[in-house]
Amino acid sequence: MSDDLVKRLRNGDTVMANHYMDEAADRIEELEAKLAKAVEAMEVCVNNQPTGLYADHNPFYWTIRTTLAELKGQNQ
């Protein structure tokens, strides 16, 4: 995000407050949708990972699992 919406919101301009809040809400919705897609893609990767020796030695698999758990608020 090239413009600093967070800075504008924190500095608070009461005349523009509603506009900034609407813009922030739109951005939040957009980011939540992108995050949901990323989580879904990660779940596909984890659920379709071959088992056995390959999985145990694949650093990407463990990185994806760990990140996925963090995003879902789970501890592994």
N, C-alpha and C positions, 0 to 999 in steps of 0.2 A: 504494500500500500504506500504509494509515493507521497500522498498528502497525509498529514498527521492528524487524523480524526480524533485520536485519544487526547492529544494536546489541546485541540480546539474544544473538546468536551470538558476537559479539566479546567481550562481557563474561563469557561462559562460566559457566554454572551446571552443574556436573557432574551434579547430580540431574536436571536437565531437558535435558541435552545430547542424548540420543537423541530426545526429543520435538522439540527445535528442529531437529535434523538432518533428521528426517522431514518437518517442516513446510517446511524450506528446499528439500528435494528435490522436494516437491510443487509449490512455487512455481516452481522452476526448470523443471520439466516443463511447467507451465502457460504460462510465458513463452516457452519454446522453441516450443510449439505455436502461440502467437499470432504469434511472429516468423515462423515458417514460412508462416502464412497471409498475413501482410503481404508477405513476399517474393514469394509466388505472385501476389498481386494486382498488385504492381509489375511483375512480369514480363509479366503480361497487358497492362498498360498500355503497356509499352515495345514489346512484340511486335506490338501492334495499332495503333501510332502511324502515321498517314499519313507518307509520305516526301516529300521535296522541301522547298520553301520553308517550308511550314507547320512542319515538324519543326525546321528550323533556327532558327525564331523563336519557338518555344514554350518559355518558361522552365520550365514544369512538366515537360515531357519531359526536359529536361537535369537538373533537380533529381532526378527519379525515377531516371534512369540513374545519376547520381553516387551517390545514396544506396544504390541497389541494388548497385552495385559495392563500396561500402564495407561493406555488410552481408555480401557474399560474400567479402570480403577481396581484391578485385581492384583494380588501379589502372587508371584510364582516362586 
